Amino acid sequence: MELKTSARMDQLAPSGIRKVNEKALAMERAGEHVIHFEIGRPDFDTPEYIKKAAEAALDKGDVFYTSNFGTLELRQEIANKLKRQNNVDYKASEVLVTVGLSEAVFAVLAAILDEGDEILVPDPAWLNYHNVPRMLGAVPVTYSLKEENGYQMDLAELRSKVTDKTKAVVIITPNNPTGGVLSQDTLQGLADLAIEKDLLVISDEVYERLIYDGEKHISIASLPGMKERTFTMNGMSKAYSMTGWRLGYVAAPEAYIAVLNKFHQHNTTCAPSFVQTASVAALRDEKNEVNDMVKEYQRRRDYAVKAINDIPGLSCLCPKGAFYIFINCKSLGKPSAELASYLLDEAKIALVPGDVFGPGGEGYLRLSFANSYDNIVEGCKRLAQAVAKLRQ
């Protein structure tokens, strides 16, 4: 029988990250020892107090549908968190709980983009922001995040790309894949432009707690005149090591939340009830769990950055956020996809080719240091040996 799929699916590219991961897993099944630097997930277990809250919720029968918006208790706790940590005064009615940040992205883009609309997206960036607009018939227009600019956006370039079809700008801070953190001056410049041109801002802040060297995360919605035009998106995955729990959220003006909820109702109904209960505990009862993880991430980062910069042919900036190092491999003279394949075959280390994140990522490899310190030491050793062999 003929395969009868929609034309819109042709606009949705497969995940380049998962392509690397699937090959690495197949090699492991064949008995190879692969070091995983490709997957962007914490390697820590979910903190015990969160797991116990989920167990208690299940024991008391917390297994039914909740409000489509999410439980009032969780939405209020998220609003409290946004006020306490991000200096943005949201109400519970301005929060929608989603099944992971991925659903939040799809819901927001589906709610605001019509066919032919343009949306400014960073390059390089997590590819959902490139693929989903195309699937919706909208046009992603890229703006550059360059190493020589510390991965800050060039506001003059951004301004030059605004047209009468531009509806929104996407920012990811801290950034995946670069680890860059947008500065207050950059955010203020973007805020001024958004107000002048009447643009919406989609602010992906899922890595906000993973910050190093005294850097500060600033939510753009906290700047004057920005809350009304910003979708603040976050989730439990990265900070609390809850990737498999699938709990995200969007904070935005109440009128937008009502529209987002229409998509959410038909897409997933609600996030799992007991996960919502556990997420209340995660936000309310946190002590030093996240800070302890961040300290260990920084220890790993510090080792890996030095080791990479000591390898002839490779270099990298020291990331100020997230758990990624974006390795400049341009001097090796090979396409990033070819180099990543070589390193996986030759050294049994799985890294993501930078072009997966857009054309601006060509010439780079993304390394996730969400892996054990020992594996990072061994992986960097293998990386050095494989690059030295390649350069002979």
C-alpha positions in Angstrom: 0.0 0.0 0.0 1.2 3.5 -0.8 2.5 5.5 2.2 0.0 8.3 2.7 1.5 11.0 4.9 0.9 14.7 5.1 3.1 17.1 3.2 3.7 19.0 6.5 5.6 16.1 7.8 8.2 16.7 5.1 9.0 20.0 7.0 9.8 18.1 10.2 13.5 16.9 10.2 14.4 13.9 12.3 16.4 14.6 15.5 20.1 14.7 14.7 20.8 14.2 18.4 18.8 11.0 18.5 20.5 9.7 15.3 23.9 9.9 17.1 22.3 8.3 20.2 20.8 5.4 18.3 24.1 4.6 16.7 25.9 4.8 20.0 23.3 2.5 21.6 23.7 0.0 18.8 27.4 -0.1 19.3 26.9 -0.7 23.0 24.6 -3.6 22.3 27.5 -5.0 20.1 29.8 -4.9 23.2 31.5 -1.5 22.6 32.2 0.8 25.5 30.8 4.2 24.4 31.0 7.4 26.4 27.9 9.4 25.9 28.4 13.1 25.4 25.4 13.5 23.1 22.3 13.5 25.2 21.2 16.6 27.1 20.0 15.1 30.2 21.3 15.2 33.8 23.0 12.0 34.9 21.9 12.5 38.5 18.9 10.7 39.9 15.9 12.7 40.7 16.3 14.0 44.3 14.8 11.6 46.9 12.3 14.1 48.3 10.7 14.5 44.9 10.4 10.8 44.4 8.9 10.3 47.9 6.3 13.0 47.1 5.3 11.1 43.9 5.1 7.8 45.9 2.9 9.5 48.5 0.7 10.9 45.8 0.2 7.5 44.2 -0.4 5.9 47.5 -3.3 8.3 48.2 -4.8 7.7 44.8 -3.7 10.8 43.0 -4.1 9.2 39.6 -7.0 11.1 37.9 -7.3 13.9 35.5 -6.6 17.4 36.8 -7.7 20.7 35.4 -6.4 21.1 31.8 -4.5 24.2 33.1 -2.8 22.1 35.8 -3.6 21.9 39.5 -4.1 25.2 41.2 -1.6 24.3 43.8 1.2 23.7 41.2 0.3 26.8 39.2 0.5 28.9 42.4 3.8 27.3 43.3 5.2 28.1 39.9 4.0 31.7 40.2 5.7 31.9 43.6 8.9 30.6 42.1 8.8 33.1 39.2 8.3 35.9 41.7 11.0 34.7 44.1 13.7 33.7 41.6 12.9 35.6 38.4 11.4 38.9 39.7 8.2 38.5 37.6 4.8 38.8 39.2 2.6 36.2 37.7 -0.7 34.9 39.0 -1.7 31.2 39.0 -4.2 32.0 36.2 -1.2 33.1 34.0 0.4 29.7 34.2 -0.3 26.6 32.0 1.3 23.3 33.0 2.4 21.2 30.0 3.8 17.7 29.3 7.4 18.8 29.2 8.8 21.9 27.6 8.5 20.3 24.2 4.7 20.5 24.4 4.9 24.1 25.6 7.0 25.0 22.5 4.5 23.4 20.2 1.5 25.0 22.0 2.9 28.5 22.0 4.0 28.4 18.3 0.7 26.9 17.2 -1.2 29.6 19.2 0.6 32.6 17.7 1.8 31.7 14.2 -0.3 31.7 11.0 0.9 30.5 7.6 3.4 33.0 6.2 4.2 34.6 9.5 7.9 35.0 10.3 9.6 34.2 13.6 13.2 35.1 14.5 15.1 32.1 15.9 18.7 31.8 17.0 21.3 29.9 15.0 22.6 27.6 16.4 19.7 26.5 18.6 17.6 23.6 19.7 16.0 22.6 16.4 12.4 22.5 17.6 12.4 26.2 17.1 13.3 25.7 13.4 11.2 22.7 12.7 7.9 23.4 14.4 7.3 26.8 12.6 7.9 25.1 9.3 5.4 22.4 10.1 2.9 25.2 10.9 3.5 26.9 7.5 5.4 29.8 9.2 8.9 30.9 8.3 11.8 30.7 10.8 14.3 33.5 10.1 17.6 32.9 11.7 19.8 35.4 13.6 23.4 34.6 14.5 24.9 33.6 17.8 28.7 33.8 17.1 31.6 32.6 19.2 33.5 35.8 18.6 30.6 37.7 20.1 30.4 35.5 23.2 27.2 34.0 21.7 25.3 37.2 22.4 22.8 38.2 19.7 23.8 41.0 17.4 21.0 43.5 17.9 21.7 45.4 14.6 21.5 42.1 12.7 18.3 41.2 14.5 16.7 44.6 13.6 17.7 44.1 10.0 15.7 40.9 9.8 12.4 42.3 11.2 9.8 42.7 8.5 6.1 43.4 8.5 5.6 39.6 8.7 7.7 39.2 11.8 5.5 38.1 14.8 7.9 36.9 17.5 11.5 36.4 18.6 12.8 33.3 20.3 15.6 33.4 22.9 17.2 30.5 24.7 19.1 31.5 27.8 21.2 29.8 28.9 21.6 28.4 25.4 21.5 24.9 24.0 24.0 24.2 22.3 26.4 27.0 23.1 26.1 27.4 26.9 25.9 31.2 26.3 23.9 33.4 28.7 22.4 36.5 27.4 23.5 39.6 29.2 21.3 42.3 30.7 22.4 44.8 28.0 21.5 42.3 25.3 18.1 41.6 26.8 17.4 45.3 27.3 18.3 46.0 23.7 16.0 43.1 22.6 13.2 44.4 24.9 13.5 47.9 23.4 13.3 46.4 19.9 10.3 44.2 20.8 8.4 47.1 22.2 9.2 49.4 19.2 8.2 46.8 16.6 5.4 45.2 18.7 6.9 41.7 18.7 6.2 38.8 21.0 9.1 37.1 22.8 9.4 33.4 23.5 11.9 32.9 26.3 13.1 29.4 26.8 14.7 29.4 30.3 14.8 25.7 31.1 18.6 25.8 31.9 18.2 28.9 34.1 19.4 27.2 37.3 22.6 25.8 35.7 24.7 29.0 35.9 28.4 29.3 36.7 31.1 31.8 37.7 28.7 34.2 39.3 26.8 34.8 36.1 23.2 35.9 36.5 20.1 34.7 34.7 17.7 37.4 33.9 14.1 36.7 32.7 13.2 39.2 30.0 9.7 39.3 31.3 11.1 41.1 34.3 12.1 44.1 32.2 9.7 47.1 32.0 7.0 46.6 29.4 7.9 43.0 28.6 5.7 40.7 30.7 2.7 41.5 28.5 4.5 40.3 25.3 6.6 37.4 26.7 6.0 33.7 26.9 8.3 32.5 29.8 8.8 28.8 29.3 10.5 26.4 31.7 10.2 23.0 33.2 11.4 20.5 35.8 13.7 18.5 33.5 17.1 20.1 33.8 17.3 21.7 37.3 15.7 18.8 39.1 16.9 16.0 36.9 13.3 15.1 36.0 13.6 14.6 32.3 11.5 11.4 32.2 8.7 13.0 34.4 7.7 15.3 31.5 6.6 18.4 33.3 6.9 21.9 31.8 5.1 25.2 32.0 4.3 28.4 30.2 3.7 31.8 32.0 2.1 34.5 29.9 -0.8 37.0 30.1 -4.1 35.3 31.0 -5.7 35.8 27.6 -2.8 33.9 25.9 -3.0 31.1 28.5 -6.7 30.6 27.5 -5.7 30.2 23.9 -2.8 27.9 24.7 -5.1 25.8 26.8 -7.3 25.1 23.8 -4.3 23.4 22.0 -3.3 21.7 25.2 -6.8 20.3 25.8 -6.9 18.6 22.4 -3.2 17.5 22.5 -2.7 16.0 26.0 -5.6 16.9 28.3 -3.3 17.4 31.3 0.1 16.6 32.8 0.1 13.4 34.9 -1.5 14.2 38.3 1.1 12.6 40.6 3.9 14.3 38.7 2.2 17.6 39.3 2.0 16.8 43.0 5.7 15.9 43.0 6.6 19.1 41.2 4.9 21.1 43.9 7.3 19.4 46.4 10.3 20.0 44.1 9.6 23.8 44.0 8.5 24.2 47.6 10.8 21.9 49.5 14.1 22.3 47.7 17.1 22.7 49.9 20.6 22.3 48.5 19.9 19.6 45.9 20.1 21.8 42.8 23.1 23.8 44.0 25.0 20.6 44.8 24.3 19.4 41.2 25.5 22.7 39.8 28.8 22.5 41.8 29.5 19.1 40.3 28.6 20.3 36.8 31.1 23.1 37.2 33.8 20.8 38.4 33.3 18.7 35.3 33.1 21.7 33.0 36.3 23.2 34.3 38.2 20.0 33.6 36.7 19.5 30.1 37.2 23.1 29.0 40.9 22.9 29.9 41.4 19.5 28.4 39.7 20.5 25.1 41.7 23.7 24.8 44.9 21.7 25.3 44.1 19.6 22.2 45.8 20.9 19.0 43.1 21.6 16.5 40.2 22.1 19.0 39.2 25.1 21.1 36.1 26.3 23.0 34.7 29.1 25.1 34.0 28.3 28.7 30.2 28.1 28.9 28.5 30.2 31.5 25.3 28.1 31.7 23.6 24.8 30.8 25.8 21.7 30.6 27.2 21.9 27.0 30.5 22.8 25.6 30.5 24.0 21.9 33.8 22.8 20.5 35.3 24.7 17.6 36.8 22.1 15.2 37.1 24.2 12.1 40.8 23.9 11.8 40.5 20.1 11.3 38.9 20.7 7.9 36.2 18.2 8.1 32.4 18.7 8.2 31.1 18.4 11.7 28.9 15.4 10.9 31.8 13.5 9.4 34.0 14.4 12.3 31.4 13.3 14.9 31.0 10.0 13.0 34.8 9.5 13.0 35.0 10.1 16.7 32.2 7.7 17.5 33.8 5.0 15.3 37.4 5.6 16.2 37.2 6.7 19.9 33.9 5.4 21.0 32.8 8.9 22.1 29.4 10.2 21.1 29.2 14.0 20.3 26.6 15.9 18.3 27.7 17.6 15.1 27.0 21.3 15.3 25.1 21.5 12.0 22.3 19.7 13.8 21.5 23.0 15.4 21.5 25.0 12.2 23.9 26.3 9.6 25.7 28.4 12.2 26.7 25.3 14.1 28.8 23.9 11.2 32.4 23.6 12.3 31.5 22.8 15.9 30.7 19.7 18.1 28.4 19.8 21.1 29.7 17.9 24.2 27.3 17.4 27.1 29.2 17.3 30.4 26.2 15.8 32.1 28.2 12.6 32.6 30.4 11.4 35.4 33.7 13.1 36.1 35.6 9.9 35.4 33.9 9.4 32.1 34.7 13.0 31.2 38.4 12.4 32.0 38.4 9.3 29.9 36.4 10.8 27.1 38.7 13.8 26.8 41.7 11.4 26.7 40.0 9.5 23.8 39.2 12.8 22.1 42.8 13.9 22.2 44.1 10.6 20.9 41.6 10.5 18.0 42.2 14.1 16.9 46.0 13.5 17.1 45.6 10.5 14.8 43.4 12.5 12.4 46.0 15.3 12.2 48.9 12.9 11.4 
